[in-house]
Amino acid sequence: MNRGIAEAECEYVALLNSDDAYLPSRVERCLGFMKQHPEIDLLFTRLRLIDSDSRVMAASEPRAKWFENAWALGREDLVEWLGAANFAGTTSNFFARREWLLAHPFRDYRYAHDYYALILCALSGRLGLLREELLSYRVHATNTITTRPELLIKEMLRLNLDLLRETAPRLRADVRFREAFMRYERAAWNNVSSFHAGLFQCLLAAIAEKTDATRLLEAMDAVTFPEMRRYPNQSPLPGQGKYEEMKEERALWKQHARLLAAVSASRWVAFGGLFCRLVKDEGKTVAEKHRALAERLRRSRWLALGCRLGAPSARAVIELCKAPN
């Protein structure tokens, strides 16, 4: 692949392994995306699994379940998502600027050369995802990835060590890059893509055993590493932000439930339902649902008429619609 990329005379390179297949519009859709997003160097898409007879793989098959679960993780941050799983699947899923591939040639891995390239590009903020199913990825008994666990696990340990080695200068010099790398590492600790965090600790321990870290620590100062200017325990507790979000969501659910109860109990609303549709379920989240319903009721001419005529239930509904959310 590296030789082919070097000898190609083009701006973009699309890779295709011999047993996979593009959907007819793949190149057109990927090319259009790349032209619209000059900040992206490497692009991949959703994929579908096919068997040795080119039939779409049944959802009950183990490999199909794995990919379904990997894609279901669905995080906006591709760094974190890739830390959790190599959901892109294969180099057949690569559509890239040749210049980037020349600057970042594939390493001599047997199984994970695609994964390394994806992580490296994501850490730099140059990775893109087109959420369309544009690749047929063939899964069969002789896939390269089908091997003894020991070989794959060792390569994944080497991959993460190589990643540290290659990015070491940027880790020292770039705070934002360190933050991105930390998000990757945090997600990778519980990944489902053959990276064994416990064994990686053993590998780091073996390296540390032969290294005097004193000089390394002395070279770390608060100018190069501004994180040292703040005590780590001043940060919010893990899950604290999520807890606050859950509290707000529960309060909003109660407010929405009170509004629905008032609507259901209102004879004026029930009478108006004979002439117009006052209640409609809109939005996905509770906040969206509540805002949509409250706005719909506030603008209702029927409820406005009820308030002018002195209907108590109409006034109660409008008051609940005015409550802050």
C-alpha positions, 0 to 999 in steps of 0.5 A: 500500500505504501508503494502504491501511494508513493507511485500514484499521481493523484490528489486523493487515494481510495484503498480497496482490499481484494475481498471487499466492495464499494457501493456504487456511489462511494467514491462520488460521495467521499470526494464531495465530502473531502472537497467541502471539508478541507480540514479533513485528511482521512475519511471513512464511512459506515459499512455493511458486513457481507459473507463469502457469498456476498450476502449481507451478514445476518445480524445474529452472527458474532462479527455482525453483533460486534460491529453493531455494538461498536457503532452503537457507541456513537460518540461525537468525539472520534478520538474517544470513539476510536479509543473504545473500538476500531469501528471503521473496520478496515483500510478498505474504508479509507478515502484520504488525501495522498499528501497525508498518507505520504507523510504518515505511511502505514507501519509494518503491522500485520493486523492494526495498520489501519487502526494506528492511522485512524487514531493518529489522524483523529488526535490531530483533528483531521479525521472525518466520518461520513455516516452513510453505508458505502462499503461492503466489508467481507467477513469470512474464516480466512480474514487476516484478523482471525488469528491466535489472540496472543499475536493480536494482543501483542501487536495492540500493545506495540501499537499503543507504545509506538503511538506514545513514541511518535507523538511524544514531541507533540505531547510535550509541546501541545496542551490541546493534543495532550487533552485529546490523547488523554481522552483516547487513553481513557476510552482505550482503557475499557476498549473492545478492540484487543488492547489489554490495559493490564498488560500494557501496564506490565509493559510500562512497568518493565520500561520504567524498571530500566529507566531513571525517571528523576531527570525526566521529572526535573525537566517537567515545569509549569511553563511547558506543562501548565496543568501543574499550576492547578491541583487535580483535586480541584476539578469536579468529581467524576460524574458530578456534571452528569448528576447535575444534568440528571437532576435538571432532566428529572425536574423538567420531566416533573414540569412536563408531567404537570402540564400534561396532567393539566391539559388532560384535566381541562374540560375546555381543552377537551371541548376544543379538541372537537375543533382543533388539535391542541396537543401534539408530541414533538421533539426527542428529548424531554426539553424539546418535547416540553418547549414544543408543547408549551409554545403550541399551547401558548399560541392557541387561540382556543386557550386564549379565548378560554382565558378571556371567558374566564375558564379556570382550566384554560388559565391553569394550562397557560400559567404552566406554559409560562413557567421557566424551563 
